[in-house]
């Protein structure tokens, strides 16, 4: 049976699914529901802190996000729970750590697991409180299922977004590790309007113009860029100079004091090493493409925010902007994600709207896991006692409010990063460690873990290692690393990695 998403009244919907959807939509709205704030929930895929207000890159141009930051509060020390799309988004939407769910890879979809089949997700909780829930683009990491499964998550589904138009052939030379089709970037002749993210913004704008005002909404929009392939039109590419001023600072001997196990977490991933992008004259091209796509997405967010203002919705709408994990562009001598350093875990996190202090800049550690309880708190919904995050409302009122717990990121069982306000501590599955003083060494160039004078700092951070640390669930696929302490061997995607194996170029 074919299915056409129910976007606006009068659009075609299959009879069976349509009847089921109408039964859900007819549920009574809780008293006072229309007075509750709306939520505009915007995700940006693979977006690190290279946004003007966050200070991650001196040349980046993101005027719309910067203006939003002026009327809200940003978290300068916010981190994902897993440096990969599926486990990060699953964690955020369920309010559980990946060490609790056992989901570490790009699969499975959590609803296929009996333990989480009936878990109430963030949008479901809002729907149960009388909110109209809508989604477009990448919020979950694909594989959501058919029409019935989709409508269990959100009332209304818009376009999927994604890459959009692509060149006839890849723009860069063949890359190592299988020459993955997504490993591409650069400029080719096309229009912004042909990009999936432009369509995501346009659909979101349509909803803001047509949604009924008597019911609050939870509207989620997920942008694909600057995820690879990060293609840009010339207009955005030309914002950035064609010289080495765009490149991030690196230390050529950066990995000399990192444990060998740090290589295992990205052993043979499709993202090329810094050595390859240099040898093929692609480093500058990659960085400019990433920056160009960041500016393009900023413009799409700007289109949405302008409509929010024009429709008179800004004063009663909480806007939250988040990235699902960080991204390396040469730092630590690699590109891509899948690491436990700041560049792999740090994300932009921004709140604006009613109940949120304007101009706030919090240096306290925050987690994407905190979004679920924070939005419940801000919107006055029934609290939940089964969420592993905590509300950020104290910091949204006063950015200097202290927070006791650090941010915790896990990448496969046994590998954890603990990020406090000053320190980053990493412990790998084989017991090897890293410690960085982020105040004096923000690039994480000097590993202090072997210095006995920092033993107490390590001990303090070790007590935050997850007590629940499940192995990967059945059905895990791609980018899942396991470790056998009895043989001291790592197994990466089913292949045993020996300590004698040379590190892949």
C-alpha positions, -999 to 999 in steps of 0.1 A, spaced: 0 0 0 14 34 -9 16 61 16 15 99 12 25 118 44 -4 138 59 11 173 57 -19 196 56 -56 190 57 -69 177 24 -37 158 14 -41 122 5 -35 96 32 -40 59 29 -73 49 45 -59 25 70 -31 46 82 -52 77 80 -78 63 103 -52 53 128 -36 88 126 -70 105 131 -76 85 162 -43 97 177 -49 133 166 -84 133 182 -70 127 217 -80 155 240 -55 182 246 -46 187 283 -60 218 300 -40 248 293 -21 231 265 -25 260 241 -7 283 265 24 261 267 54 271 247 60 256 213 93 238 206 113 243 174 139 214 176 167 218 150 195 193 145 226 199 123 244 167 113 282 164 119 283 200 131 312 208 154 316 241 172 327 260 141 299 285 146 307 321 153 291 324 187 309 292 199 343 305 188 354 272 172 368 288 140 380 324 136 367 328 100 334 310 101 303 331 90 271 321 107 252 354 112 217 338 118 229 314 145 249 342 161 219 364 163 199 336 179 226 331 204 223 368 214 187 362 225 194 329 242 219 308 261 247 287 246 266 259 261 303 261 252 311 227 268 283 205 255 290 170 244 273 140 227 269 106 244 283 88 214 304 102 185 283 85 158 249 93 144 227 64 154 238 59 190 239 97 196 204 103 183 190 72 200 205 84 233 190 119 229 156 108 219 152 81 245 170 99 273 194 69 278 231 64 274 244 41 247 260 21 275 224 15 288 208 7 254 238 -13 240 234 6 207 268 17 195 267 14 157 248 26 127 223 -2 134 199 -14 148 169 9 149 160 8 186 123 -2 180 135 -35 167 148 -44 201 121 -58 225 136 -39 255 131 -5 238 101 -12 216 77 6 239 101 32 253 85 66 253 106 89 231 109 127 235 84 135 208 60 109 221 61 124 255 52 158 240 24 143 220 9 127 251 8 162 266 -13 175 238 14 187 214 12 184 177 45 167 166 60 172 132 94 162 117 114 167 86 150 158 76 173 138 98 163 136 134 164 98 139 191 80 120 170 63 93 155 29 93 124 41 112 102 16 93 69 19 75 39 43 78 27 29 111 61 30 127 67 65 115 34 78 130 42 62 163 71 86 165 56 118 151 22 129 140 34 144 107 64 135 85 78 159 60 105 154 33 135 133 43 160 159 31 194 144 27 221 151 1 199 164 -27 216 170 -61 250 154 -67 277 157 -94 278 130 -121 312 118 -107 330 122 -74 350 155 -71 380 141 -52 404 112 -59 396 77 -47 400 75 -9 414 47 12 393 22 31 370 13 2 366 46 -15 332 52 2 307 71 -20 300 96 8 336 106 10 334 136 -13 334 174 -11 338 206 -31 320 228 -56 301 219 -87 273 238 -106 240 234 -89 214 255 -71 208 258 -34 171 251 -40 181 216 -52 197 206 -19 178 185 6 184 209 34 168 238 15 137 216 10 137 208 48 138 245 56 110 252 31 87 225 45 94 238 80 84 273 69 52 260 54 42 244 87 50 275 107 26 294 84 -2 269 86 -2 253 120 -33 260 141 -26 283 170 -49 266 195 -25 236 199 12 238 208 36 222 185 69 202 187 84 208 153 117 190 145 139 198 115 171 179 108 198 193 84 221 169 67 250 192 60 279 197 68 279 159 67 299 144 38 295 147 9 297 183 18 290 199 -16 286 237 -18 276 262 -44 301 288 -54 284 315 -34 291 298 -1 325 284 -11 337 319 -19 331 331 16 363 315 26 399 323 14 418 298 -7 448 298 16 460 281 47 444 306 71 413 283 70 431 253 84 429 243 120 461 242 141 477 208 144 507 192 161 526 169 138 535 146 167 501 148 182 496 110 184 530 102 199 517 102 234 482 87 227 476 50 235 476 26 206 440 18 215 430 53 205 436 42 169 413 12 172 381 34 175 387 46 140 408 17 126 396 14 90 368 39 88 360 56 54 371 90 66 407 95 54 436 104 76 452 138 75 481 123 56 459 114 27 441 147 24 475 165 24 491 142 -1 461 147 -25 459 185 -19 425 181 -3 429 194 32 421 230 23 393 220 -1 377 198 27 379 226 53 365 252 29 337 228 19 328 222 55 328 259 63 308 267 32 282 241 41 280 254 77 272 288 63 247 274 39 229 256 68 230 288 89 211 305 60 185 278 61 181 282 99 178 320 92 149 314 68 131 294 95 138 319 122 126 348 100 93 330 95 89 323 132 92 361 138 69 370 109 42 346 122 43 361 157 55 328 172 89 337 185 78 349 219 61 316 228 85 292 210 115 275 226 142 271 199 169 245 205 198 240 181 220 209 185 246 189 166 247 151 170 285 149 175 318 167 166 340 163 135 378 163 130 392 182 100 429 173 106 431 176 144 447 145 159 459 137 124 425 124 112 392 135 97 357 125 107 341 115 140 344 83 161 367 97 187 366 106 224 385 139 221 368 173 223 368 176 185 349 143 182 324 149 211 319 187 214 286 199 199 269 233 195 240 236 219 218 267 219 184 275 236 164 306 230 128 316 239 106 320 270 122 313 303 158 314 288 182 342 296 194 362 267 232 364 261 240 335 284 273 316 278 277 286 300 311 268 304 296 241 325 296 206 310 263 197 293 251 166 275 227 160 246 211 135 271 199 166 290 177 178 262 148 155 271 145 165 307 153 202 299 124 205 274 100 188 297 110 212 325 108 243 303 74 234 289 58 223 322 52 187 311 49 158 335 84 149 347 99 114 342 120 94 366 136 71 340 158 97 322 196 96 326 201 133 318 194 163 340 176 195 333 197 224 321 172 249 334 195 263 361 221 272 335 194 286 312 184 310 340 220 318 351 248 305 328 272 305 358 251 281 378 274 252 388 268 216 377 283 188 396 283 160 370 306 160 339 297 152 304 302 115 295 307 101 260 311 64 252 322 49 220 316 11 220 318 -8 252 347 1 275 357 33 259 347 65 277 355 102 278 347 122 309 347 160 303 345 183 333 348 221 331 386 220 331 396 184 323 391 157 297 398 121 309 397 92 285 398 55 294 399 28 268 387 -8 270 423 -21 275 428 2 305 450 28 287 443 64 295 446 100 284 442 132 305 442 168 291 441 201 308 416 219 286 422 252 302 459 253 293 459 228 264 425 232 245 439 213 215 447 183 236 483 181 225 499 169 258 486 137 275 491 140 312 479 106 322 513 92 331 522 122 353 518 111 390 509 146 401 476 143 383 466 110 400 439 126 421 424 143 390 422 110 372 407 93 403 380 120 405 371 116 369 372 78 369 344 77 395 321 90 367 328 60 344 294 44 335 285 17 360 263 1 333 284 -7 303 266 -31 281 281 -50 252 267 -43 217 232 -56 212 223 -82 186 220 -66 151 248 -41 157 264 -32 124 294 -12 111 318 7 133 314 -15 163 345 -23 182 348 -50 209 377 -60 231 387 -94 246 407 -88 278 417 -124 281 436 -123 248 442 -85 248 428 -83 213 404 -58 197 378 -70 172 368 -44 147 338 -52 125 345 -89 130 382 -87 122 408 -92 150 432 -64 153 466 -74 167 490 -51 184 516 -60 159 494 -49 130 506 -16 114 483 13 118 464 19 85 475 50 66 
